[in-house]
């Protein structure tokens, strides 16, 4: 009989410990898989913000447009980042006169941060310029006229100005810096949620004490 009470007390202790663990110990963060590639953004004449391009750089451009490229990494939960510079055509091409038969297009190329750089490579310096091309030119024409471009057979842009050196749209484990907001949200709980956790923990402790007292009384 005494052995059965000890077993019951031990089982209850394990249950309470499990409850405390689920309340106060945050689950380990899981590594998230994503892709690293050159993201393509556009801003039509007069626009003040970037729009992620839904097609490749084959659309014909107009005078006043701004093209943006950024080496980025994204996943199902983490979107691609736009170039750090806003698409300001006036600051890019304000000093360039319009020429008959040609168009002026602002070009911004952001080589990304070191946290997503391929192993052994260093991101190049940020690039921006006003590119003057023939009417009817596409985004690829603008990019190619300013910087060296490497692409695969499908037309996917793999490298710009030699960066990255070889890879092309590879799958990667997303850098931990992108996961930091998730960790922060797990630790910075609302006061109500925190107080509820403490209350549940207190109730669990009281339940354990009551169970111990009850078992001791029965043993007398």
C-alpha positions in Angstrom: 0.0 0.0 0.0 2.8 2.3 0.9 4.6 1.5 -2.3 1.4 2.3 -4.3 1.3 5.8 -2.6 4.9 6.4 -3.4 4.3 5.5 -7.1 1.3 7.8 -7.2 3.3 10.6 -5.7 6.1 10.1 -8.1 3.7 10.0 -11.1 2.1 13.2 -9.9 5.5 14.9 -9.5 6.4 14.0 -13.1 3.1 15.4 -14.3 3.7 18.7 -12.5 7.3 18.9 -13.8 6.0 18.4 -17.3 3.5 21.2 -16.8 6.2 23.6 -15.5 8.4 22.7 -18.5 5.7 23.4 -21.0 4.9 26.8 -19.3 8.3 28.2 -18.8 10.7 26.6 -21.2 10.5 28.0 -24.8 10.7 25.4 -27.6 14.0 25.3 -29.6 13.9 27.4 -32.8 13.9 25.3 -35.9 16.2 26.1 -38.8 14.2 27.4 -41.8 15.0 26.6 -45.4 14.9 29.3 -48.1 16.5 30.4 -51.3 19.3 32.8 -52.1 19.1 34.7 -55.4 18.9 38.0 -57.2 15.6 39.6 -56.5 14.1 41.9 -59.2 12.1 45.0 -58.4 10.6 47.8 -60.5 9.2 51.3 -60.0 7.3 52.9 -62.9 7.8 56.5 -63.7 6.6 58.6 -60.7 6.5 55.7 -58.2 8.1 56.2 -54.8 8.3 52.6 -53.7 9.5 49.3 -55.1 7.2 46.6 -56.5 8.5 43.0 -56.8 8.5 42.1 -60.4 6.2 39.2 -61.3 8.1 38.4 -64.5 11.7 38.4 -65.7 13.5 41.6 -67.0 11.9 41.3 -70.4 9.3 44.1 -70.1 9.9 47.2 -72.2 10.7 50.2 -70.1 9.8 53.9 -70.4 11.7 57.1 -69.7 11.5 57.7 -65.9 11.4 54.1 -64.8 13.7 52.8 -62.1 15.0 49.2 -62.0 16.1 47.5 -58.8 18.1 44.4 -58.1 19.0 43.0 -54.7 20.9 39.9 -53.7 18.5 38.4 -51.1 17.2 35.3 -49.3 13.6 34.5 -48.7 11.4 31.6 -47.5 7.7 30.9 -47.0 7.7 33.1 -43.9 10.4 35.6 -44.7 9.9 37.8 -47.9 12.7 39.0 -50.2 14.1 42.4 -49.3 13.9 45.3 -51.7 17.0 47.5 -52.5 18.0 49.7 -49.6 17.7 52.8 -51.7 14.3 54.2 -52.7 13.5 54.4 -56.4 14.1 58.1 -56.7 14.4 58.9 -60.4 15.1 62.6 -59.8 18.2 61.8 -57.8 19.4 59.2 -60.2 18.8 60.9 -63.5 18.0 64.5 -62.7 21.3 65.7 -64.2 20.9 63.6 -67.4 19.2 65.3 -70.3 16.6 63.4 -72.4 17.8 62.4 -75.8 15.6 61.7 -78.8 15.2 58.0 -79.5 16.5 57.0 -76.1 15.1 56.6 -72.6 16.6 57.3 -69.2 16.3 54.6 -66.6 17.5 54.6 -63.0 19.3 51.5 -62.0 19.9 50.4 -58.4 21.9 47.2 -57.5 22.1 46.1 -53.8 24.6 43.3 -53.3 23.0 42.3 -49.9 24.5 41.8 -46.5 27.4 39.6 -45.3 24.9 37.3 -43.5 23.7 35.8 -46.7 26.9 36.0 -48.7 28.1 32.7 -50.2 31.0 31.1 -48.3 34.3 32.8 -49.1 32.7 35.7 -50.9 32.2 39.4 -49.9 29.3 41.5 -51.1 30.3 44.3 -53.5 29.6 47.9 -52.9 26.1 49.3 -53.6 25.6 50.5 -57.1 23.3 53.2 -58.6 23.4 55.0 -61.9 21.3 56.6 -64.6 21.4 54.4 -67.7 20.5 55.8 -71.1 19.3 53.1 -73.6 17.4 52.9 -76.8 13.6 53.2 -76.8 12.1 49.7 -76.5 14.8 48.4 -74.2 14.1 45.9 -71.5 15.2 45.6 -67.9 17.9 43.1 -69.0 19.1 45.6 -71.6 19.5 48.2 -68.9 21.3 45.9 -66.5 23.6 44.5 -69.1 24.6 47.9 -70.4 25.8 48.9 -66.9 27.2 45.7 -65.4 28.3 42.2 -66.3 25.4 39.7 -66.1 25.5 36.0 -65.8 22.4 33.9 -66.4 21.4 30.3 -66.8 19.7 28.6 -69.8 16.2 29.6 -68.5 17.2 33.3 -68.3 17.4 33.4 -64.5 19.9 36.1 -63.4 22.6 34.2 -61.5 25.2 36.8 -61.0 25.7 40.6 -61.4 29.2 42.1 -61.7 30.7 38.7 -60.8 28.6 38.3 -57.7 28.1 35.6 -56.7 30.9 33.9 -58.5 29.3 30.6 -59.4 26.0 29.7 -57.7 22.5 30.4 -59.1 19.4 30.5 -56.9 20.5 27.9 -54.3 18.6 26.5 -51.4 20.0 27.6 -48.0 19.4 27.5 -44.3 18.1 31.0 -43.5 20.5 33.0 -41.4 19.7 33.3 -37.7 19.6 37.1 -37.8 16.3 36.7 -39.7 14.9 34.5 -36.9 15.7 36.9 -34.1 12.3 38.7 -34.3 10.7 35.3 -33.6 12.9 34.7 -30.6 12.1 38.2 -29.4 8.4 37.7 -29.7 8.7 34.5 -27.7 10.5 36.2 -24.8 8.6 39.6 -24.9 5.3 38.2 -23.8 2.3 40.4 -23.0 1.7 41.1 -19.3 -1.6 39.2 -19.4 0.1 36.1 -20.9 2.9 36.3 -18.4 0.6 36.6 -15.4 -1.5 33.7 -16.7 1.6 31.5 -16.9 2.6 32.4 -13.4 -0.9 31.7 -12.1 -1.0 28.3 -13.7 2.4 27.5 -12.3 1.2 28.5 -8.8 -1.9 26.3 -9.1 0.3 23.4 -10.2 2.5 23.9 -7.1 -0.5 24.1 -4.8 -1.9 20.9 -6.4 1.3 19.1 -5.7 1.3 20.2 -2.0 -2.3 19.2 -1.5 -1.6 15.8 -3.0 1.4 15.2 -0.7 -0.6 16.2 2.4 -3.5 13.9 1.3 -1.2 10.9 0.8 0.5 11.5 4.2 -2.9 11.6 6.0 -4.0 8.4 4.3 -0.7 6.7 5.5 -1.6 7.5 9.2 
